[in-house]
Amino acid sequence: MTYCLGIVNRFGIVMAADSRTNAGVDYISAYKKLFDFSIPGERVILLCTSGNLSITQGVLAKLRRDIQQEEEVNLHTLPSLYDIANYIGNQSRAIQDQDRAWLERDKIDFQCSFLLGGQLPGEDPQLYLIYPQGNFIQATKETPFLQIGETKYGKPILDRTITGDTPLEAVAKCALLSIDSTMKSNISVGPPINLVMYKANSFAMHHTLQLRLGAPYLAKIRRYWEASLRQAFEAIPDIEWEHDLTDSQEDIFID
């Protein structure tokens, strides 16, 4: 399993991903899931992957090959991030269709998803979620974050914290806490964690980070977050119980 997320607002984009692909009792493997296809000074293209590893690697190989062979349509020639999302969706469908029969025969899940974030000249920073079927949705001001993989454990902090006006440094901290919360509750998500922060209209990646197992900063924010949660929990007012139940109500509880 995996967990990747992207967050976009008027200040820029933050994307983060874990690296775990298998979490068996005696076999744990890790592969990078956050990739940078940017051209410094011209366009920023960031991609996160989730799902069947052979399919996602096949899609990534096709994207790179199209660039290297200077195909007419590739990540560096398309005029908008929307067009890039559509192009990646088409490549994903093609690779899945190529291997579908063989994987289905052995009951292997062949689906994969992608998060695409970035900025092209003349556009605002954008974020897309590309589904296994190749179609996609775009993050909005009302819903500024998108997730793929094991999403449920890391979503509550995003729901309660992130807005379209959250400063980018705070967004990056929230992204790390979201992944750490997921790792705490699900062994199938784990380090190294890759994190990037892109400032709008800079067209350059100046903020990248990889946090490996035992990284001091990762341990520090986990301790601080857990202590803060306990403190907040202990400060919550006690429940105001209803003590004046009627006899009929008491009978209902007794039954």
Residue frames as qw, qx, qy, qz and C-alpha x, y, z in Angstrom:
[[0.000, 0.890, 0.457, 0.000, 0.00, 0.00, 0.00],
 [0.420, 0.166, -0.003, 0.892, 1.03, 3.63, -0.05],
 [0.056, -0.858, -0.437, 0.265, -0.03, 7.13, 0.87],
 [0.371, 0.130, 0.214, 0.894, 0.52, 10.20, -1.28],
 [0.034, 0.834, 0.494, -0.244, -1.03, 13.64, -1.01],
 [0.342, 0.284, 0.199, 0.873, -0.95, 16.96, -2.76],
 [0.109, -0.780, -0.455, 0.415, -2.08, 20.35, -1.48],
 [0.348, 0.344, 0.304, 0.817, -2.48, 23.48, -3.60],
 [0.061, -0.850, -0.416, 0.318, -3.37, 27.07, -2.79],
 [0.332, 0.937, 0.043, 0.097, -2.53, 30.56, -4.00],
 [0.310, -0.828, 0.452, 0.117, 0.93, 30.32, -2.44],
 [0.232, 0.522, -0.795, -0.206, 1.96, 27.17, -4.28],
 [0.897, -0.007, -0.352, -0.267, 1.98, 23.40, -4.00],
 [0.313, -0.507, 0.771, -0.222, 3.10, 20.81, -1.45],
 [0.886, 0.113, -0.351, -0.282, 3.33, 17.13, -2.38],
 [0.294, -0.525, 0.757, -0.256, 4.44, 14.24, -0.21],
 [0.885, 0.099, -0.362, -0.278, 4.66, 10.46, -0.47],
 [0.704, -0.483, 0.520, -0.038, 5.82, 7.50, 1.54],
 [0.310, 0.567, -0.706, -0.291, 7.97, 4.79, -0.07],
 [0.423, -0.139, 0.875, -0.191, 6.60, 1.46, 1.22],
 [0.561, 0.202, -0.504, -0.625, 5.23, -1.02, -1.31],
 [0.760, -0.135, -0.625, -0.115, 5.01, -4.22, 0.73],
 [0.280, -0.556, 0.504, -0.599, 4.56, -4.76, 4.46],
 [0.866, -0.117, -0.465, -0.142, 4.54, -8.51, 4.96],
 [0.772, -0.633, 0.054, 0.020, 5.75, -10.13, 8.18],
 [0.726, -0.377, 0.349, 0.458, 9.16, -10.96, 6.73],
 [0.498, 0.265, 0.443, 0.697, 9.33, -8.84, 3.59],
 [0.038, 0.886, 0.246, -0.391, 9.28, -5.04, 3.42],
 [0.560, 0.209, 0.356, 0.718, 10.28, -3.15, 0.28],
 [0.001, 0.799, 0.193, -0.569, 10.41, 0.50, -0.65],
 [0.477, 0.350, 0.456, 0.666, 10.28, 2.40, -3.93],
 [0.043, -0.259, -0.063, 0.963, 10.19, 6.12, -4.58],
 [0.205, 0.607, 0.764, 0.073, 6.71, 7.41, -5.46],
 [0.066, 0.923, 0.159, -0.345, 7.28, 11.15, -5.94],
 [0.662, 0.143, 0.396, 0.620, 8.88, 12.25, -9.21],
 [0.014, 0.787, 0.007, -0.617, 9.97, 15.60, -10.67],
 [0.619, 0.397, 0.514, 0.442, 9.65, 16.17, -14.43],
 [0.028, 0.934, 0.148, -0.325, 10.17, 19.94, -14.25],
 [0.610, 0.445, 0.081, 0.651, 12.18, 22.17, -16.57],
 [0.371, -0.558, -0.282, 0.687, 13.70, 24.87, -14.31],
 [0.035, -0.367, 0.126, 0.921, 12.53, 28.32, -15.34],
 [0.266, 0.014, -0.620, -0.738, 9.93, 26.95, -17.77],
 [0.729, -0.278, -0.322, -0.536, 7.49, 24.52, -16.16],
 [0.238, -0.328, 0.802, -0.439, 6.99, 22.57, -12.94],
 [0.799, -0.027, -0.420, -0.429, 5.60, 19.03, -13.19],
 [0.198, -0.351, 0.822, -0.402, 5.40, 16.80, -10.11],
 [0.750, -0.023, -0.488, -0.446, 3.93, 13.29, -10.09],
 [0.399, -0.312, 0.765, -0.399, 2.99, 10.87, -7.30],
 [0.572, 0.097, -0.714, -0.392, 2.10, 7.23, -7.98],
 [0.510, -0.182, 0.679, -0.496, -0.02, 4.64, -6.19],
 [0.884, 0.230, 0.067, -0.401, -1.16, 1.13, -7.08],
 [0.965, 0.107, 0.167, 0.170, 0.32, -1.76, -9.04],
 [0.383, -0.714, 0.343, 0.476, 4.08, -1.14, -9.09],
 [0.517, 0.034, 0.660, 0.545, 4.75, -2.71, -12.49],
 [0.273, 0.771, 0.519, 0.250, 2.01, -0.59, -14.09],
 [0.138, -0.971, -0.034, 0.193, 3.16, 2.68, -12.50],
 [0.473, -0.511, 0.487, 0.526, 6.77, 1.95, -13.46],
 [0.490, 0.335, 0.663, 0.456, 5.62, 1.20, -17.00],
 [0.138, 0.925, 0.343, 0.086, 3.79, 4.52, -17.20],
 [0.311, -0.865, 0.197, 0.342, 6.79, 6.42, -15.83],
 [0.556, -0.190, 0.602, 0.541, 9.10, 4.69, -18.32],
 [0.395, 0.609, 0.581, 0.368, 6.79, 5.69, -21.18],
 [0.040, -0.984, -0.150, 0.090, 6.68, 9.31, -20.01],
 [0.418, -0.686, 0.398, 0.443, 10.48, 9.44, -19.84],
 [0.564, 0.083, 0.662, 0.487, 10.91, 7.71, -23.20],
 [0.314, 0.815, 0.451, 0.186, 8.57, 10.16, -24.93],
 [0.153, -0.958, 0.111, 0.216, 10.72, 13.02, -23.60],
 [0.521, -0.472, 0.563, 0.435, 14.02, 11.38, -24.54],
 [0.483, 0.245, 0.704, 0.459, 12.83, 10.50, -28.03],
 [0.058, 0.287, -0.070, -0.954, 11.39, 14.00, -28.47],
 [0.133, 0.486, 0.842, 0.191, 7.95, 12.74, -29.35],
 [0.031, -0.475, -0.286, -0.832, 5.61, 15.44, -30.57],
 [0.592, -0.633, -0.132, -0.482, 3.41, 14.93, -27.50],
 [0.657, -0.073, -0.602, 0.448, 5.23, 14.64, -24.18],
 [0.427, -0.709, -0.434, 0.356, 5.34, 16.23, -20.72],
 [0.363, -0.449, 0.070, 0.813, 7.55, 19.06, -21.98],
 [0.087, 0.117, 0.531, 0.835, 5.55, 20.01, -25.10],
 [0.137, -0.644, -0.739, -0.145, 1.94, 20.05, -23.91],
 [0.097, 0.517, 0.040, 0.850, 0.57, 23.59, -23.41],
 [0.491, -0.535, 0.131, -0.675, -1.40, 23.18, -20.16],
 [0.188, -0.260, 0.875, -0.363, -1.46, 21.05, -17.04],
 [0.756, 0.221, 0.326, -0.523, -4.95, 19.89, -18.04],
 [0.745, 0.514, -0.366, -0.217, -3.51, 18.50, -21.26],
 [0.178, 0.474, -0.831, 0.231, -0.72, 16.83, -19.28],
 [0.518, -0.080, 0.684, -0.507, -3.28, 15.16, -16.97],
 [0.825, 0.377, 0.075, -0.414, -5.17, 13.87, -20.00],
 [0.543, 0.586, -0.600, -0.039, -1.93, 12.59, -21.58],
 [0.085, -0.356, 0.864, -0.346, -0.91, 10.72, -18.41],
 [0.689, 0.097, 0.490, -0.525, -4.40, 9.23, -18.13],
 [0.798, 0.481, -0.208, -0.299, -4.17, 7.94, -21.70],
 [0.359, 0.523, -0.762, 0.131, -0.73, 6.39, -21.06],
 [0.357, -0.218, 0.770, -0.482, -2.02, 4.75, -17.87],
 [0.813, 0.253, 0.238, -0.467, -5.00, 3.22, -19.70],
 [0.684, 0.552, -0.449, -0.162, -2.74, 1.91, -22.47],
 [0.142, 0.438, -0.846, 0.267, -0.30, 0.19, -20.08],
 [0.536, -0.052, 0.658, -0.527, -3.15, -1.31, -18.03],
 [0.829, 0.375, 0.028, -0.415, -4.88, -2.64, -21.17],
 [0.486, 0.575, -0.657, -0.048, -1.60, -4.15, -22.34],
 [0.158, 0.258, -0.895, 0.327, -1.17, -6.27, -19.19],
 [0.605, -0.182, 0.225, -0.742, -4.79, -6.57, -18.03],
 [0.884, 0.044, -0.335, -0.324, -5.55, -10.10, -19.29],
 [0.641, 0.212, -0.660, 0.330, -2.46, -11.65, -17.72],
 [0.023, -0.239, 0.578, -0.780, -2.90, -9.90, -14.37],
 [0.687, -0.128, 0.074, -0.711, -6.63, -10.63, -14.19],
 [0.814, 0.095, -0.556, -0.140, -5.93, -14.32, -14.90],
 [0.557, 0.017, -0.666, 0.496, -3.88, -14.51, -11.70],
 [0.391, -0.801, -0.449, -0.056, -6.28, -12.23, -9.78],
 [0.504, -0.213, -0.129, 0.827, -3.70, -9.44, -9.43],
 [0.080, 0.900, 0.317, -0.290, -4.94, -5.90, -8.98],
 [0.605, 0.248, 0.290, 0.699, -3.59, -3.95, -11.96],
 [0.040, 0.918, 0.302, 0.253, -5.06, -0.53, -11.21],
 [0.530, -0.163, -0.175, 0.814, -3.03, 2.58, -10.38],
 [0.004, -0.947, -0.321, -0.018, -3.62, 6.25, -9.62],
 [0.546, 0.200, -0.043, 0.813, -1.57, 9.42, -9.97],
 [0.136, -0.890, -0.250, 0.356, -1.38, 12.86, -8.40],
 [0.544, 0.408, 0.209, 0.703, -0.20, 15.54, -10.80],
 [0.209, -0.894, -0.217, 0.332, 0.82, 18.95, -9.51],
 [0.564, -0.025, 0.250, 0.787, 2.62, 21.86, -11.05],
 [0.157, 0.837, 0.169, -0.496, 2.48, 25.13, -12.93],
 [0.578, 0.317, 0.442, 0.608, 2.91, 26.15, -16.55],
 [0.132, -0.124, 0.047, 0.982, 3.38, 29.74, -17.80],
 [0.329, -0.180, -0.336, -0.864, 0.12, 31.67, -17.89],
 [0.675, -0.395, -0.570, -0.253, -1.57, 29.34, -15.41],
 [0.486, -0.655, 0.370, -0.444, -2.01, 29.23, -11.64],
 [0.043, -0.297, 0.942, -0.153, -0.56, 26.28, -9.68],
 [0.787, -0.022, -0.210, -0.580, -2.82, 23.26, -10.21],
 [0.254, -0.263, 0.908, -0.206, -3.34, 19.80, -8.75],
 [0.739, 0.108, -0.357, -0.561, -5.06, 16.79, -10.37],
 [0.563, -0.192, 0.783, -0.182, -5.99, 13.27, -9.28],
 [0.517, 0.329, -0.607, -0.506, -5.85, 10.82, -12.21],
 [0.813, -0.134, 0.408, -0.394, -7.99, 7.73, -11.62],
 [0.513, -0.170, 0.809, 0.230, -7.18, 4.18, -12.78],
 [0.574, 0.592, 0.566, 0.018, -9.70, 4.64, -15.62],
 [0.487, 0.207, 0.290, 0.797, -7.67, 7.57, -16.94],
 [0.088, -0.825, -0.313, -0.462, -10.18, 10.30, -16.10],
 [0.458, -0.022, -0.415, 0.786, -9.30, 12.93, -13.51],
 [0.223, -0.897, -0.377, -0.058, -10.48, 15.66, -11.16],
 [0.366, 0.509, -0.209, 0.750, -8.88, 18.95, -10.14],
 [0.371, -0.435, -0.549, 0.610, -8.37, 20.35, -6.65],
 [0.004, -0.774, -0.329, -0.541, -10.32, 23.55, -5.95],
 [0.022, -0.499, 0.364, -0.787, -10.23, 26.36, -3.42],
 [0.736, -0.381, 0.095, -0.551, -12.97, 24.57, -1.47],
 [0.972, -0.168, 0.155, 0.048, -11.12, 21.24, -1.67],
 [0.191, 0.883, -0.424, -0.060, -7.42, 22.18, -1.84],
 [0.248, -0.484, 0.839, 0.013, -5.97, 18.72, -1.19],
 [0.876, 0.202, -0.272, -0.344, -6.14, 15.35, -2.97],
 [0.463, -0.480, 0.736, -0.116, -4.95, 11.94, -1.78],
 [0.806, 0.240, -0.468, -0.273, -4.23, 8.50, -3.21],
 [0.444, 0.203, -0.822, 0.294, -3.53, 5.18, -1.50],
 [0.441, -0.442, -0.721, 0.301, -4.25, 4.71, 2.21],
 [0.049, 0.527, 0.112, 0.841, -6.09, 8.00, 2.67],
 [0.498, -0.687, -0.448, -0.283, -8.36, 7.68, 5.69],
 [0.665, -0.501, -0.316, 0.455, -5.92, 8.08, 8.59],
 [0.414, -0.124, 0.043, 0.901, -4.26, 11.21, 7.23],
 [0.024, 0.573, 0.510, 0.641, -7.43, 13.00, 6.12],
 [0.357, -0.800, -0.471, 0.104, -8.84, 14.38, 9.44],
 [0.428, -0.547, -0.018, 0.720, -5.91, 16.73, 10.07],
 [0.211, 0.122, 0.477, 0.844, -6.16, 18.05, 6.50],
 [0.156, -0.672, -0.636, -0.345, -9.91, 18.63, 6.89],
 [0.427, -0.805, -0.346, 0.223, -9.41, 20.60, 10.10],
 [0.497, -0.551, 0.121, 0.660, -6.30, 22.57, 9.14],
 [0.364, -0.009, 0.506, 0.782, -5.89, 23.31, 5.44],
 [0.331, 0.800, 0.373, -0.334, -7.56, 26.24, 3.67],
 [0.620, 0.662, 0.197, 0.372, -6.86, 28.19, 0.52],
 [0.040, 0.920, -0.174, 0.348, -5.02, 30.79, 2.60],
 [0.836, -0.509, 0.116, 0.166, -2.83, 28.54, 4.75],
 [0.039, 0.847, -0.498, -0.182, 0.85, 29.65, 4.47],
 [0.794, 0.387, -0.457, -0.108, 2.92, 27.20, 2.46],
 [0.178, 0.417, -0.796, 0.400, 5.33, 26.35, 5.29],
 [0.535, -0.099, 0.575, -0.612, 2.34, 25.42, 7.46],
 [0.857, 0.287, -0.134, -0.405, 0.93, 23.36, 4.60],
 [0.560, 0.444, -0.692, 0.103, 4.21, 21.40, 4.45],
 [0.137, -0.274, 0.786, -0.538, 4.11, 20.68, 8.19],
 [0.725, 0.084, 0.311, -0.608, 0.51, 19.54, 7.89],
 [0.789, 0.381, -0.415, -0.246, 1.44, 17.21, 5.04],
 [0.323, 0.372, -0.818, 0.297, 4.14, 15.57, 7.16],
 [0.379, -0.115, 0.660, -0.638, 1.76, 15.18, 10.10],
 [0.810, 0.216, -0.015, -0.545, -0.81, 13.63, 7.78],
 [0.713, 0.356, -0.603, -0.028, 1.68, 11.01, 6.60],
 [0.089, 0.317, -0.802, 0.498, 3.00, 10.41, 10.13],
 [0.608, -0.041, 0.422, -0.671, -0.55, 9.86, 11.41],
 [0.864, 0.271, -0.243, -0.347, -1.07, 7.30, 8.65],
 [0.504, 0.394, -0.738, 0.215, 2.19, 5.51, 9.49],
 [0.248, -0.284, 0.675, -0.634, 1.14, 5.40, 13.15],
 [0.710, 0.093, 0.401, -0.572, -2.08, 3.55, 12.28],
 [0.903, 0.394, 0.065, -0.161, -1.09, 1.47, 9.25],
 [0.635, -0.455, 0.509, 0.360, 2.06, -0.60, 8.84],
 [0.692, 0.430, 0.472, 0.336, 1.65, -0.62, 5.04],
 [0.243, 0.923, 0.014, 0.299, 2.75, 3.04, 4.93],
 [0.736, -0.552, 0.043, 0.390, 6.34, 3.84, 5.85],
 [0.023, -0.881, 0.316, 0.350, 9.53, 5.83, 5.22],
 [0.277, -0.173, -0.016, 0.945, 11.47, 7.16, 3.49],
 [0.209, 0.819, 0.482, -0.230, 9.10, 10.11, 3.13],
 [0.391, 0.144, 0.313, 0.853, 9.66, 12.45, 0.20],
 [0.011, 0.828, 0.438, -0.350, 8.37, 16.02, 0.46],
 [0.374, 0.222, 0.277, 0.857, 8.47, 18.93, -1.99],
 [0.019, 0.789, 0.401, -0.466, 7.27, 22.52, -1.63],
 [0.403, 0.321, 0.419, 0.748, 6.87, 24.68, -4.71],
 [0.009, -0.578, -0.275, 0.768, 6.31, 28.44, -4.43],
 [0.503, 0.721, 0.476, -0.022, 3.90, 29.84, -7.01],
 [0.403, 0.915, -0.001, 0.026, 5.38, 31.58, -10.06],
 [0.387, -0.734, 0.509, 0.231, 8.98, 30.66, -9.16],
 [0.851, 0.468, -0.193, -0.139, 9.17, 27.87, -11.78],
 [0.396, 0.500, -0.711, 0.295, 11.96, 26.25, -9.77],
 [0.839, -0.421, -0.338, -0.066, 12.15, 23.56, -7.07],
 [0.156, 0.648, -0.500, 0.553, 14.09, 24.97, -4.13],
 [0.485, -0.375, 0.564, -0.554, 12.50, 22.97, -1.29],
 [0.832, 0.062, -0.508, -0.215, 12.86, 19.17, -1.31],
 [0.356, -0.520, 0.658, -0.413, 13.31, 16.79, 1.58],
 [0.770, -0.012, -0.619, -0.152, 13.67, 13.06, 2.23],
 [0.463, -0.536, 0.504, -0.494, 13.09, 11.74, 5.74],
 [0.575, 0.160, -0.801, -0.044, 14.36, 8.22, 6.37],
 [0.762, -0.475, -0.436, -0.054, 13.47, 5.86, 9.20],
 [0.671, -0.450, -0.267, 0.525, 14.64, 7.40, 12.48],
 [0.297, 0.542, 0.081, 0.782, 15.02, 10.91, 11.06],
 [0.242, -0.212, -0.537, 0.780, 15.34, 13.32, 14.05],
 [0.251, 0.005, -0.048, -0.967, 12.83, 15.84, 12.67],
 [0.583, -0.204, -0.627, -0.475, 10.22, 13.14, 12.04],
 [0.522, -0.292, -0.726, 0.340, 10.62, 11.85, 15.58],
 [0.116, -0.111, -0.318, 0.934, 10.46, 15.40, 16.95],
 [0.404, -0.095, -0.208, -0.886, 7.19, 16.36, 15.25],
 [0.615, -0.261, -0.715, -0.208, 5.62, 13.02, 16.28],
 [0.406, -0.267, -0.646, 0.589, 6.47, 13.61, 19.95],
 [0.054, 0.089, 0.139, -0.985, 5.26, 17.20, 19.81],
 [0.480, -0.144, -0.459, -0.734, 2.02, 16.29, 18.03],
 [0.591, -0.298, -0.750, 0.000, 1.18, 13.43, 20.38],
 [0.292, -0.248, -0.536, 0.752, 1.88, 15.59, 23.45],
 [0.193, 0.026, -0.059, -0.979, -0.26, 18.40, 22.04],
 [0.548, -0.227, -0.619, -0.516, -3.13, 16.02, 21.31],
 [0.513, -0.325, -0.733, 0.306, -3.03, 14.60, 24.84],
 [0.130, -0.189, -0.328, 0.917, -2.99, 18.11, 26.29],
 [0.357, -0.062, -0.283, -0.888, -5.93, 19.19, 24.14],
 [0.569, -0.267, -0.741, -0.237, -7.84, 16.02, 25.03],
 [0.415, -0.313, -0.665, 0.536, -7.33, 16.55, 28.74],
 [0.007, 0.145, 0.154, -0.977, -8.57, 20.16, 28.41],
 [0.333, -0.295, -0.620, -0.646, -11.88, 19.15, 26.85],
 [0.473, -0.277, 0.352, -0.759, -14.80, 19.80, 29.29],
 [0.199, 0.022, 0.964, -0.172, -16.31, 16.73, 30.91],
 [0.213, -0.336, -0.759, -0.516, -19.52, 15.28, 29.49],
 [0.353, -0.099, 0.334, -0.868, -22.65, 16.86, 30.94],
 [0.136, -0.173, -0.971, -0.091, -24.68, 13.76, 31.73],
 [0.505, -0.372, -0.214, -0.748, -28.45, 13.89, 32.06],
 [0.085, 0.084, -0.877, 0.466, -29.25, 12.80, 35.66],
 [0.444, 0.154, 0.425, -0.774, -32.98, 13.56, 35.72],
 [0.261, 0.000, -0.847, -0.463, -34.20, 10.56, 33.72],
 [0.700, -0.173, 0.071, -0.690, -37.84, 9.59, 34.14],
 [0.662, -0.186, 0.700, -0.194, -38.77, 6.12, 35.32],
 [0.842, 0.472, 0.222, -0.139, -39.78, 5.11, 31.79],
 [0.435, 0.797, -0.416, 0.038, -36.43, 6.25, 30.37],
 [0.294, -0.559, 0.753, -0.184, -34.59, 4.32, 33.09],
 [0.820, 0.077, 0.527, -0.209, -36.54, 1.20, 32.18],
 [0.736, 0.663, -0.106, -0.083, -35.45, 1.52, 28.56],
 [0.186, 0.735, -0.636, 0.143, -31.78, 1.56, 29.56],
 [0.544, -0.334, 0.720, -0.273, -32.25, -1.36, 31.97],
 [0.882, 0.307, 0.295, -0.201, -33.93, -3.49, 29.31]]
